[in-house]
Amino acid sequence: MAAVGLRQGDLVWGKLGRYPPWPGKIVNPPKDLKKPRGKKCLFVKFFGTEDHAWIKVEQLKPYHPHKEEMTKVNKGKRFQQAVDAVEEFLKKAKAKEQSNEEKGKGAGGKKGEGRAKKVGGERKRKSSDSGSHSPQKKSRDQSPRKRGRPPKEDKDELPGDSWLLHSHRTLGTEMILKKPSVTYQAISKRLKVSEEDSGSTSIQAADSTAINGNITPTDKKIGFLGLGLMGSGIVSNLLKMGHSVTVWNRTAEKKTAGGIPSEVWDQDDSVKCDLFIQEGALLGRTPAEVVSTCDITFACVADPKAAKDLVLGPSGVLQGIRPGKCYVDMSTVDPETVAEVAQVIVSRGGRFLEAPVSGNQQLSNDGMLVILAAGDQGVYEDCSSCFQAMGKASFFLGDVGNAARMMLILNMVQGSFMATIAEGMTLAQVTGQSQQTLLDILNQGQLASVFLDQKCQNILQGNFKPDFYLKYIQKDLRLAISLGDSVNHPTPMAAAANEVYKRAKALDQSDNDMSAVYRAYIH
């Protein structure tokens, strides 16, 4: 992208992270939001969202000359809504300009009127004429307005919606207004291009690749089985990046036998399929139908039993597998389950990749997951654009089973850490210490992290709305302990944490967030 001659007030196409070029307007940044050092950037407010961000000049294009090009590439409903918002903005600007011109023509006065009226008319004509040549009266995309403070109408001329760039709306609306420095740090971190080489094979997906160019969606047909909180975010991002996706979940078959629970289910699932169909997805009637009509089919379900039932059950994946069909299991399960599923897929001529994801609901929505893959490396490479759409990084770990092992180790660490956080918060309470002060201190030290802050906030507010279900972290701890047993390796910390989660489940906390393990300590 090029940004020759762009200035404040101009309409542009801007690249933000992994998202496609989006229509926006160059505006004046808040006074206390510093410009990134060493980078030529302009501050852009995006249409159809409350997003604001510093955008590198090479990631900007003038709106009108590139409108046809951009609208041909991007066909999503939300993208079209943003373009419509630009056109509405231009329409209002043109109407306002015409109104000002008409006022100018009518302000000259009539011949034969008194001297005072004549002088007054001449003054009005001068004012009108000069106004018609004022930079602020021209269309925004051609405005030669000098750098500086934008006119007042800039504040409310960009229509806002709540749907674009899941977490970015929070960044743009709340953090820029309240904590500008935090906002820029968060955005710049997302847009940072990795410069370090890794020993493992990985795709530094999403932001790093998007900064250097658009994600080009694969021309392969994509299937997705399981639209829970994790799966829904993944499918949403696949569609946004232009992939052709066919979806299936148990809700569409809830009146038939053999419904399979998907990973991290929620109460709104009955409308999930319809929402995705409105965004351009196709609906598959059974897992077998999805696999048979798609080139690559992803699945994300709750546990080992669900993963095997999805493949081996009635109208399951195996019935749709043909030579060359690719199946990617993103469920967090044990290595034995992965090996069994891989064996039956390959036995039918299919190609298999395991690709569990590290993250939670919010990261899934944001397309910031970390994907751990193992199995057929050719499938891994074929999934490149998909992994870029759904995650910030992906790693290829070799043979089937390695990704499952790594995933269980990661969740073992996370689950144990959460139990320790809960233990520390309750110990602070019973010894008369302020839990808020404890969090403030932790946030200033080496343990500071988004995870720590979010989970402690859940405890302080007593709000355990699930971001990662407690029952699933307990399942992963149990599987990690079993993994340790299989190689005769002790896991005493995980075992202790597992017992606390089991107590929390007994207290009816299974369907709450993992941070609800706190309640196991206070009952």
Disulfide bonds with the S-S distance in Angstrom:
none
